[in-house]
Amino acid sequence: GSLGELSKIGVDAFDRVDNCLLELILATALREEPGAACQAILPVIVGPALEGGGFGAFPYHKVAQLSDAASGATNARAAVILRQLGLGEDKLQAVLSLSVRQVVDSVL
């Protein structure tokens, strides 16, 4: 799942643009903009698929294992998009410094 992929970012200098993380960064930044149409983030979180259908509990304990480092690749992509949407440089600098764990914690 996405949490498993996110847990790889920042380990042994591994980095790439992660689309799930990118969506969360964009939604979080836009939610904080005055007058923004995005007022809430409601992620769909499920645990592993169960035999016979359905899903188990989301492994919240694994969030603590996410990196305290920023995903340079993902954060840079988010900054480009947010710049095109007119966000100021101060907000863009804040986006660039967000760690993987900070982003995920902000929406859970």
N, CA, C and O atoms as a GROMACS GRO file, in nm:
protein
  432
    1GLY      N    1   0.082  -0.120   0.000
    1GLY     CA    2   0.000   0.000   0.000
    1GLY      C    3   0.085   0.124   0.000
    1GLY      O    4   0.208   0.116  -0.002
    2SER      N    5   0.022   0.237   0.002
    2SER     CA    6   0.092   0.365  -0.003
    2SER      C    7   0.182   0.388   0.117
    2SER      O    8   0.292   0.443   0.104
    3LEU      N    9   0.138   0.345   0.235
    3LEU     CA   10   0.219   0.364   0.355
    3LEU      C   11   0.350   0.287   0.344
    3LEU      O   12   0.456   0.335   0.384
    4GLY      N   13   0.343   0.166   0.288
    4GLY     CA   14   0.464   0.087   0.268
    4GLY      C   15   0.561   0.154   0.172
    4GLY      O   16   0.682   0.152   0.193
    5GLU      N   17   0.508   0.213   0.066
    5GLU     CA   18   0.593   0.284  -0.030
    5GLU      C   19   0.652   0.410   0.033
    5GLU      O   20   0.769   0.442   0.012
    6LEU      N   21   0.572   0.481   0.110
    6LEU     CA   22   0.621   0.602   0.176
    6LEU      C   23   0.731   0.572   0.277
    6LEU      O   24   0.819   0.654   0.299
    7SER      N   25   0.726   0.454   0.337
    7SER     CA   26   0.827   0.420   0.438
    7SER      C   27   0.965   0.401   0.376
    7SER      O   28   1.064   0.400   0.449
    8LYS      N   29   0.974   0.386   0.245
    8LYS     CA   30   1.103   0.369   0.178
    8LYS      C   31   1.172   0.503   0.152
    8LYS      O   32   1.294   0.508   0.138
    9ILE      N   33   1.094   0.610   0.144
    9ILE     CA   34   1.152   0.741   0.113
    9ILE      C   35   1.234   0.790   0.232
    9ILE      O   36   1.187   0.787   0.346
   10GLY      N   37   1.354   0.834   0.206
   10GLY     CA   38   1.443   0.883   0.309
   10GLY      C   39   1.531   0.776   0.370
   10GLY      O   40   1.618   0.807   0.452
   11VAL      N   41   1.512   0.652   0.330
   11VAL     CA   42   1.594   0.542   0.378
   11VAL      C   43   1.707   0.520   0.278
   11VAL      O   44   1.682   0.503   0.159
   12ASP      N   45   1.830   0.522   0.327
   12ASP     CA   46   1.948   0.504   0.240
   12ASP      C   47   1.946   0.602   0.123
   12ASP      O   48   1.984   0.566   0.011
   13ALA      N   49   1.904   0.724   0.148
   13ALA     CA   50   1.901   0.832   0.049
   13ALA      C   51   1.807   0.804  -0.068
   13ALA      O   52   1.820   0.866  -0.173
   14PHE      N   53   1.713   0.710  -0.052
   14PHE     CA   54   1.615   0.680  -0.157
   14PHE      C   55   1.514   0.794  -0.164
   14PHE      O   56   1.460   0.836  -0.062
   15ASP      N   57   1.490   0.843  -0.284
   15ASP     CA   58   1.390   0.949  -0.302
   15ASP      C   59   1.334   0.939  -0.443
   15ASP      O   60   1.404   0.904  -0.538
   16ARG      N   61   1.208   0.969  -0.455
   16ARG     CA   62   1.140   0.975  -0.584
   16ARG      C   63   1.012   1.053  -0.563
   16ARG      O   64   0.972   1.076  -0.449
   17VAL      N   65   0.948   1.095  -0.671
   17VAL     CA   66   0.818   1.160  -0.658
   17VAL      C   67   0.716   1.051  -0.625
   17VAL      O   68   0.696   0.957  -0.702
   18ASP      N   69   0.652   1.066  -0.512
   18ASP     CA   70   0.548   0.974  -0.470
   18ASP      C   71   0.414   1.044  -0.487
   18ASP      O   72   0.389   1.148  -0.425
   19ASN      N   73   0.328   0.990  -0.572
   19ASN     CA   74   0.202   1.058  -0.604
   19ASN      C   75   0.108   1.071  -0.485
   19ASN      O   76   0.040   1.172  -0.472
   20CYS      N   77   0.105   0.972  -0.398
   20CYS     CA   78   0.021   0.982  -0.279
   20CYS      C   79   0.069   1.098  -0.190
   20CYS      O   80  -0.011   1.180  -0.145
   21LEU      N   81   0.198   1.103  -0.167
   21LEU     CA   82   0.256   1.211  -0.087
   21LEU      C   83   0.234   1.346  -0.154
   21LEU      O   84   0.203   1.444  -0.087
   22LEU      N   85   0.250   1.351  -0.285
   22LEU     CA   86   0.229   1.475  -0.360
   22LEU      C   87   0.085   1.525  -0.341
   22LEU      O   88   0.064   1.644  -0.317
   23GLU      N   89  -0.012   1.437  -0.352
   23GLU     CA   90  -0.152   1.476  -0.334
   23GLU      C   91  -0.176   1.529  -0.194
   23GLU      O   92  -0.249   1.627  -0.176
   24LEU      N   93  -0.116   1.465  -0.094
   24LEU     CA   94  -0.135   1.511   0.044
   24LEU      C   95  -0.071   1.647   0.066
   24LEU      O   96  -0.128   1.732   0.134
   25ILE      N   97   0.048   1.669   0.010
   25ILE     CA   98   0.115   1.799   0.024
   25ILE      C   99   0.031   1.908  -0.041
   25ILE      O  100   0.009   2.013   0.019
   26LEU      N  101  -0.016   1.882  -0.163
   26LEU     CA  102  -0.097   1.982  -0.234
   26LEU      C  103  -0.225   2.013  -0.159
   26LEU      O  104  -0.261   2.129  -0.142
   27ALA      N  105  -0.294   1.910  -0.113
   27ALA     CA  106  -0.420   1.930  -0.041
   27ALA      C  107  -0.398   2.008   0.088
   27ALA      O  108  -0.475   2.097   0.122
   28THR      N  109  -0.292   1.974   0.159
   28THR     CA  110  -0.262   2.042   0.285
   28THR      C  111  -0.229   2.190   0.262
   28THR      O  112  -0.279   2.277   0.333
   29ALA      N  113  -0.147   2.216   0.162
   29ALA     CA  114  -0.110   2.355   0.132
   29ALA      C  115  -0.231   2.435   0.088
   29ALA      O  116  -0.248   2.550   0.128
   30LEU      N  117  -0.315   2.375   0.005
   30LEU     CA  118  -0.434   2.447  -0.044
   30LEU      C  119  -0.538   2.465   0.066
   30LEU      O  120  -0.609   2.566   0.067
   31ARG      N  121  -0.548   2.369   0.157
   31ARG     CA  122  -0.641   2.381   0.269
   31ARG      C  123  -0.605   2.501   0.356
   31ARG      O  124  -0.694   2.564   0.414
   32GLU      N  125  -0.478   2.533   0.366
   32GLU     CA  126  -0.432   2.641   0.453
   32GLU      C  127  -0.440   2.779   0.388
   32GLU      O  128  -0.419   2.880   0.454
   33GLU      N  129  -0.472   2.784   0.258
   33GLU     CA  130  -0.482   2.912   0.188
   33GLU      C  131  -0.613   2.981   0.224
   33GLU      O  132  -0.719   2.919   0.218
   34PRO      N  133  -0.607   3.109   0.260
   34PRO     CA  134  -0.731   3.182   0.290
   34PRO      C  135  -0.823   3.182   0.168
   34PRO      O  136  -0.780   3.210   0.056
   35GLY      N  137  -0.948   3.150   0.191
   35GLY     CA  138  -1.046   3.149   0.083
   35GLY      C  139  -1.038   3.029  -0.010
   35GLY      O  140  -1.105   3.026  -0.113
   36ALA      N  141  -0.957   2.931   0.026
   36ALA     CA  142  -0.940   2.814  -0.060
   36ALA      C  143  -1.066   2.729  -0.060
   36ALA      O  144  -1.139   2.722   0.039
   37ALA      N  145  -1.089   2.663  -0.173
   37ALA     CA  146  -1.205   2.574  -0.185
   37ALA      C  147  -1.184   2.446  -0.106
   37ALA      O  148  -1.280   2.379  -0.069
   38CYS      N  149  -1.058   2.410  -0.080
   38CYS     CA  150  -1.026   2.289  -0.004
   38CYS      C  151  -1.030   2.322   0.145
   38CYS      O  152  -0.941   2.390   0.196
   39GLN      N  153  -1.133   2.275   0.213
   39GLN     CA  154  -1.146   2.305   0.355
   39GLN      C  155  -1.124   2.184   0.444
   39GLN      O  156  -1.110   2.199   0.566
   40ALA      N  157  -1.122   2.066   0.386
   40ALA     CA  158  -1.101   1.945   0.464
   40ALA      C  159  -1.035   1.840   0.376
   40ALA      O  160  -1.051   1.840   0.254
   41ILE      N  161  -0.960   1.752   0.439
   41ILE     CA  162  -0.896   1.641   0.370
   41ILE      C  163  -0.948   1.514   0.434
   41ILE      O  164  -0.936   1.494   0.556
   42LEU      N  165  -1.005   1.428   0.354
   42LEU     CA  166  -1.063   1.305   0.406
   42LEU      C  167  -1.000   1.186   0.334
   42LEU      O  168  -1.059   1.131   0.241
   43PRO      N  169  -0.880   1.148   0.376
   43PRO     CA  170  -0.816   1.035   0.308
   43PRO      C  171  -0.890   0.904   0.335
   43PRO      O  172  -0.947   0.885   0.442
   44VAL      N  173  -0.887   0.817   0.238
   44VAL     CA  174  -0.944   0.683   0.256
   44VAL      C  175  -0.830   0.596   0.307
   44VAL      O  176  -0.733   0.571   0.235
   45ILE      N  177  -0.842   0.549   0.430
   45ILE     CA  178  -0.735   0.469   0.489
   45ILE      C  179  -0.790   0.333   0.529
   45ILE      O  180  -0.887   0.322   0.603
   46VAL      N  181  -0.725   0.232   0.479
   46VAL     CA  182  -0.764   0.094   0.511
   46VAL      C  183  -0.638   0.014   0.537
   46VAL      O  184  -0.528   0.051   0.495
   47GLY      N  185  -0.656  -0.094   0.605
   47GLY     CA  186  -0.546  -0.187   0.630
   47GLY      C  187  -0.538  -0.288   0.518
   47GLY      O  188  -0.594  -0.268   0.410
   48PRO      N  189  -0.467  -0.395   0.542
   48PRO     CA  190  -0.449  -0.497   0.439
   48PRO      C  191  -0.581  -0.567   0.405
   48PRO      O  192  -0.672  -0.577   0.488
   49ALA      N  193  -0.589  -0.614   0.281
   49ALA     CA  194  -0.707  -0.689   0.237
   49ALA      C  195  -0.720  -0.818   0.318
   49ALA      O  196  -0.620  -0.885   0.347
   50LEU      N  197  -0.841  -0.851   0.352
   50LEU     CA  198  -0.867  -0.973   0.429
   50LEU      C  199  -0.919  -1.083   0.337
   50LEU      O  200  -0.983  -1.056   0.236
   51GLU      N  201  -0.889  -1.205   0.373
   51GLU     CA  202  -0.945  -1.319   0.298
   51GLU      C  203  -1.096  -1.311   0.305
   51GLU      O  204  -1.152  -1.284   0.411
   52GLY      N  205  -1.161  -1.333   0.194
   52GLY     CA  206  -1.306  -1.329   0.193
   52GLY      C  207  -1.362  -1.190   0.172
   52GLY      O  208  -1.484  -1.171   0.173
   53GLY      N  209  -1.274  -1.090   0.154
   53GLY     CA  210  -1.320  -0.954   0.129
   53GLY      C  211  -1.303  -0.863   0.249
   53GLY      O  212  -1.281  -0.909   0.361
   54GLY      N  213  -1.314  -0.738   0.224
   54GLY     CA  214  -1.300  -0.639   0.330
   54GLY      C  215  -1.154  -0.606   0.358
   54GLY      O  216  -1.062  -0.656   0.293
   55PHE      N  217  -1.135  -0.521   0.456
   55PHE     CA  218  -1.002  -0.476   0.492
   55PHE      C  219  -0.983  -0.479   0.642
   55PHE      O  220  -1.078  -0.463   0.719
   56GLY      N  221  -0.859  -0.499   0.684
   56GLY     CA  222  -0.824  -0.495   0.825
   56GLY      C  223  -0.804  -0.352   0.872
   56GLY      O  224  -0.826  -0.257   0.797
   57ALA      N  225  -0.762  -0.339   0.996
   57ALA     CA  226  -0.738  -0.208   1.056
   57ALA      C  227  -0.615  -0.142   0.993
   57ALA      O  228  -0.518  -0.209   0.958
   58PHE      N  229  -0.621  -0.011   0.980
   58PHE     CA  230  -0.507   0.065   0.930
   58PHE      C  231  -0.394   0.059   1.032
   58PHE      O  232  -0.418   0.076   1.151
   59PRO      N  233  -0.271   0.034   0.987
   59PRO     CA  234  -0.158   0.021   1.081
   59PRO      C  235  -0.102   0.159   1.124
   59PRO      O  236   0.005   0.200   1.080
   60TYR      N  237  -0.177   0.227   1.209
   60TYR     CA  238  -0.136   0.360   1.254
   60TYR      C  239   0.003   0.360   1.316
   60TYR      O  240   0.076   0.459   1.306
   61HIS      N  241   0.042   0.251   1.380
   61HIS     CA  242   0.173   0.245   1.444
   61HIS      C  243   0.287   0.260   1.343
   61HIS      O  244   0.397   0.300   1.380
   62LYS      N  245   0.262   0.230   1.217
   62LYS     CA  246   0.367   0.241   1.116
   62LYS      C  247   0.394   0.386   1.075
   62LYS      O  248   0.498   0.414   1.015
   63VAL      N  249   0.304   0.477   1.105
   63VAL     CA  250   0.326   0.618   1.071
   63VAL      C  251   0.451   0.670   1.142
   63VAL      O  252   0.525   0.750   1.087
   64ALA      N  253   0.473   0.623   1.265
   64ALA     CA  254   0.590   0.665   1.342
   64ALA      C  255   0.720   0.621   1.277
   64ALA      O  256   0.826   0.675   1.309
   65GLN      N  257   0.714   0.524   1.187
   65GLN     CA  258   0.834   0.474   1.119
   65GLN      C  259   0.866   0.553   0.992
   65GLN      O  260   0.970   0.528   0.930
   66LEU      N  261   0.780   0.646   0.954
   66LEU     CA  262   0.807   0.727   0.834
   66LEU      C  263   0.923   0.822   0.860
   66LEU      O  264   0.952   0.857   0.975
   67SER      N  265   0.987   0.862   0.756
   67SER     CA  266   1.107   0.944   0.765
   67SER      C  267   1.079   1.085   0.817
   67SER      O  268   0.976   1.145   0.786
   68ASP      N  269   1.172   1.135   0.896
   68ASP     CA  270   1.168   1.275   0.938
   68ASP      C  271   1.236   1.363   0.835
   68ASP      O  272   1.247   1.484   0.854
   69ALA      N  273   1.281   1.304   0.726
   69ALA     CA  274   1.343   1.380   0.616
   69ALA      C  275   1.235   1.416   0.514
   69ALA      O  276   1.133   1.348   0.502
   70ALA      N  277   1.259   1.522   0.443
   70ALA     CA  278   1.170   1.562   0.334
   70ALA      C  279   1.200   1.476   0.212
   70ALA      O  280   1.312   1.431   0.192
   71SER      N  281   1.098   1.454   0.131
   71SER     CA  282   1.119   1.393   0.000
   71SER      C  283   1.148   1.508  -0.095
   71SER      O  284   1.056   1.574  -0.144
   72GLY      N  285   1.274   1.532  -0.121
   72GLY     CA  286   1.312   1.645  -0.206
   72GLY      C  287   1.243   1.643  -0.340
   72GLY      O  288   1.197   1.747  -0.388
   73ALA      N  289   1.233   1.525  -0.401
   73ALA     CA  290   1.172   1.513  -0.533
   73ALA      C  291   1.023   1.547  -0.528
   73ALA      O  292   0.974   1.622  -0.612
   74THR      N  293   0.952   1.491  -0.430
   74THR     CA  294   0.808   1.515  -0.420
   74THR      C  295   0.779   1.658  -0.379
   74THR      O  296   0.691   1.723  -0.436
   75ASN      N  297   0.852   1.708  -0.280
   75ASN     CA  298   0.828   1.844  -0.232
   75ASN      C  299   0.858   1.947  -0.341
   75ASN      O  300   0.788   2.048  -0.352
   76ALA      N  301   0.963   1.922  -0.420
   76ALA     CA  302   0.995   2.014  -0.529
   76ALA      C  303   0.885   2.015  -0.634
   76ALA      O  304   0.850   2.121  -0.685
   77ARG      N  305   0.831   1.898  -0.666
   77ARG     CA  306   0.721   1.891  -0.763
   77ARG      C  307   0.599   1.966  -0.709
   77ARG      O  308   0.532   2.037  -0.784
   78ALA      N  309   0.571   1.949  -0.580
   78ALA     CA  310   0.458   2.020  -0.519
   78ALA      C  311   0.479   2.171  -0.526
   78ALA      O  312   0.386   2.246  -0.555
   79ALA      N  313   0.601   2.216  -0.500
   79ALA     CA  314   0.630   2.359  -0.504
   79ALA      C  315   0.609   2.417  -0.644
   79ALA      O  316   0.558   2.528  -0.657
   80VAL      N  317   0.646   2.343  -0.747
   80VAL     CA  318   0.624   2.388  -0.885
   80VAL      C  319   0.474   2.406  -0.911
   80VAL      O  320   0.432   2.508  -0.967
   81ILE      N  321   0.396   2.309  -0.872
   81ILE     CA  322   0.251   2.316  -0.894
   81ILE      C  323   0.189   2.431  -0.814
   81ILE      O  324   0.107   2.506  -0.866
   82LEU      N  325   0.229   2.443  -0.688
   82LEU     CA  326   0.174   2.548  -0.603
   82LEU      C  327   0.215   2.687  -0.650
   82LEU      O  328   0.138   2.782  -0.637
   83ARG      N  329   0.335   2.699  -0.704
   83ARG     CA  330   0.380   2.827  -0.761
   83ARG      C  331   0.290   2.864  -0.879
   83ARG      O  332   0.251   2.980  -0.894
   84GLN      N  333   0.258   2.767  -0.962
   84GLN     CA  334   0.169   2.792  -1.076
   84GLN      C  335   0.030   2.833  -1.031
   84GLN      O  336  -0.041   2.903  -1.104
   85LEU      N  337  -0.010   2.790  -0.912
   85LEU     CA  338  -0.140   2.827  -0.858
   85LEU      C  339  -0.136   2.960  -0.781
   85LEU      O  340  -0.238   3.006  -0.731
   86GLY      N  341  -0.017   3.021  -0.774
   86GLY     CA  342  -0.006   3.153  -0.716
   86GLY      C  343   0.031   3.160  -0.569
   86GLY      O  344   0.018   3.267  -0.510
   87LEU      N  345   0.075   3.052  -0.509
   87LEU     CA  346   0.116   3.059  -0.369
   87LEU      C  347   0.247   3.136  -0.356
   87LEU      O  348   0.332   3.130  -0.445
   88GLY      N  349   0.263   3.209  -0.247
   88GLY     CA  350   0.381   3.291  -0.224
   88GLY      C  351   0.505   3.209  -0.189
   88GLY      O  352   0.496   3.093  -0.151
   89GLU      N  353   0.619   3.272  -0.204
   89GLU     CA  354   0.747   3.205  -0.180
   89GLU      C  355   0.762   3.155  -0.037
   89GLU      O  356   0.825   3.051  -0.014
   90ASP      N  357   0.706   3.227   0.060
   90ASP     CA  358   0.716   3.181   0.198
   90ASP      C  359   0.644   3.048   0.217
   90ASP      O  360   0.694   2.960   0.288
   91LYS      N  361   0.528   3.032   0.155
   91LYS     CA  362   0.455   2.906   0.163
   91LYS      C  363   0.530   2.795   0.090
   91LYS      O  364   0.533   2.681   0.135
   92LEU      N  365   0.591   2.830  -0.023
   92LEU     CA  366   0.666   2.731  -0.100
   92LEU      C  367   0.786   2.681  -0.022
   92LEU      O  368   0.817   2.562  -0.026
   93GLN      N  369   0.854   2.770   0.047
   93GLN     CA  370   0.969   2.728   0.128
   93GLN      C  371   0.926   2.634   0.240
   93GLN      O  372   0.996   2.539   0.272
   94ALA      N  373   0.809   2.662   0.298
   94ALA     CA  374   0.757   2.574   0.403
   94ALA      C  375   0.726   2.435   0.346
   94ALA      O  376   0.752   2.334   0.412
   95VAL      N  377   0.671   2.430   0.226
   95VAL     CA  378   0.640   2.302   0.160
   95VAL      C  379   0.768   2.223   0.136
   95VAL      O  380   0.770   2.102   0.157
   96LEU      N  381   0.872   2.291   0.094
   96LEU     CA  382   0.998   2.222   0.062
   96LEU      C  383   1.060   2.155   0.184
   96LEU      O  384   1.135   2.058   0.171
   97SER      N  385   1.028   2.205   0.303
   97SER     CA  386   1.090   2.150   0.424
   97SER      C  387   1.006   2.044   0.494
   97SER      O  388   1.051   1.986   0.593
   98LEU      N  389   0.885   2.017   0.447
   98LEU     CA  390   0.798   1.919   0.514
   98LEU      C  391   0.856   1.778   0.504
   98LEU      O  392   0.896   1.733   0.397
   99SER      N  393   0.859   1.709   0.617
   99SER     CA  394   0.905   1.570   0.615
   99SER      C  395   0.790   1.478   0.575
   99SER      O  396   0.673   1.517   0.580
  100VAL      N  397   0.824   1.358   0.535
  100VAL     CA  398   0.723   1.260   0.498
  100VAL      C  399   0.628   1.239   0.616
  100VAL      O  400   0.506   1.240   0.597
  101ARG      N  401   0.682   1.221   0.735
  101ARG     CA  402   0.597   1.198   0.853
  101ARG      C  403   0.510   1.318   0.884
  101ARG      O  404   0.393   1.301   0.918
  102GLN      N  405   0.562   1.439   0.872
  102GLN     CA  406   0.481   1.559   0.899
  102GLN      C  407   0.359   1.565   0.807
  102GLN      O  408   0.249   1.598   0.852
  103VAL      N  409   0.380   1.535   0.681
  103VAL     CA  410   0.270   1.541   0.585
  103VAL      C  411   0.162   1.440   0.621
  103VAL      O  412   0.044   1.475   0.626
  104VAL      N  413   0.201   1.317   0.646
  104VAL     CA  414   0.104   1.213   0.677
  104VAL      C  415   0.035   1.242   0.811
  104VAL      O  416  -0.086   1.227   0.822
  105ASP      N  417   0.111   1.285   0.911
  105ASP     CA  418   0.052   1.319   1.040
  105ASP      C  419  -0.052   1.430   1.027
  105ASP      O  420  -0.152   1.432   1.100
  106SER      N  421  -0.030   1.523   0.935
  106SER     CA  422  -0.120   1.638   0.922
  106SER      C  423  -0.258   1.602   0.870
  106SER      O  424  -0.352   1.680   0.884
  107VAL      N  425  -0.272   1.484   0.810
  107VAL     CA  426  -0.402   1.446   0.756
  107VAL      C  427  -0.467   1.330   0.831
  107VAL      O  428  -0.581   1.293   0.801
  108LEU      N  429  -0.398   1.273   0.928
  108LEU     CA  430  -0.457   1.162   1.003
  108LEU      C  431  -0.523   1.210   1.130
  108LEU      O  432  -0.578   1.129   1.206
   0.00000   0.00000   0.00000
